[in-house]
Amino acid sequence: MSISVCNVEKWFGKFHALQNVSLEVPTGCLLALLGPSGSGKTTLLRIIAGLETADAGTIRYADDDITHASARERNVGFVFQHYALFRHMTVFENVAFGLRVRKWPEAKIRERVMELLRLVRLEELAQRYPSQLSGGQKQRIALIRALAAQPKVLLLDEPFGALDAKVRMELRHWLRRFHDELHVTSIFVTHDQEEAFEVADRVVVMNRGRIEQIGTPMEVFEHPANAFVMDFLGNVNVFPVEMQDGRALFGPLEMPLPRFHTSNGDSSSSSNGNGSNGNGSSTQVYVRPHELALGRTPEEGGSLPARIIHITPAGSLVKVRCVAEEFGLVMNVDITLDQHRELHLKQGDIVYVSPKRARVFMPDYAI
């Protein structure tokens, strides 16, 4: 079951929640709506579900226009952040609830509920109540309850937001495996980049009611369409640079910019074809922490002296925070454990930082 959203608009009073939003969700795809609070992702999900009505635009499931259909007519499964399980019902009765409303025969209800409980390996908890379950167990029950009536699509609104970090990570992997078994067309909302990239086939980045970029996790991360996407997708260092003869300069440092990215995401060379090279103009260059090199001695191609102000172990990486005191610029650098051991870094040391890769996003007219 594919989903098509075409030119959807939504207002809440004077607030323009969705602005001409269009997207396609292929059959069997697991798609993430990713963005900060207030970006419109939950509103879009609720409109797709039929829980909100669009002020303009159309929603289609495959070839059917369901723009004005009720949520029940759309046959969607919806999973909420806070489970929304019935506290007075057992696990079995929670999963069976939607089937009883649809007046399924009792024998088919029992068969379907136990099939789903076995699928999530919780059949032994059938007679327990939600208060007797862990957060991860509750979320799995909420998921199979949404799937019980064999919905056409599955919609999840920040399904792991109420869980602690370890359980959230386990359930991400579980949801990905679960989806690979069932192949139900699914959309989930999250503000967590790592969660979206781990779970989704495709990612839609939203901001202020608009879609900024759509692509695979790799496409969105490696080729951000604009400065917002670059900045939103994890930690990023921002260097205020001056353009000179197509070069981006920060003090003694030249940024490695083989190509510019214009504001609409197109790539171009350092000239726009009319002879302008941006001499004397100022802009910002974006460099991710792992794209900065750190050493004890200056690099031949240019580097910034900086003083280490904090060192944080982070699994297979070490996060080094340092400041280029001449410019008052604080930088975050990710290095490997081996590099950390080799350099013998400690707080207060002077190191040299140089970018291995950088990106700049400028309006077409600025270059």
Order of alpha helices (4+ residues) and beta strands (2+ residues): beta-beta-beta-alpha-beta-beta-alpha-beta-alpha-alpha-alpha-beta-alpha-beta-alpha-beta-beta-alpha-alpha-beta-beta-beta-beta-beta-beta-beta-beta-beta-beta-alpha-beta-beta
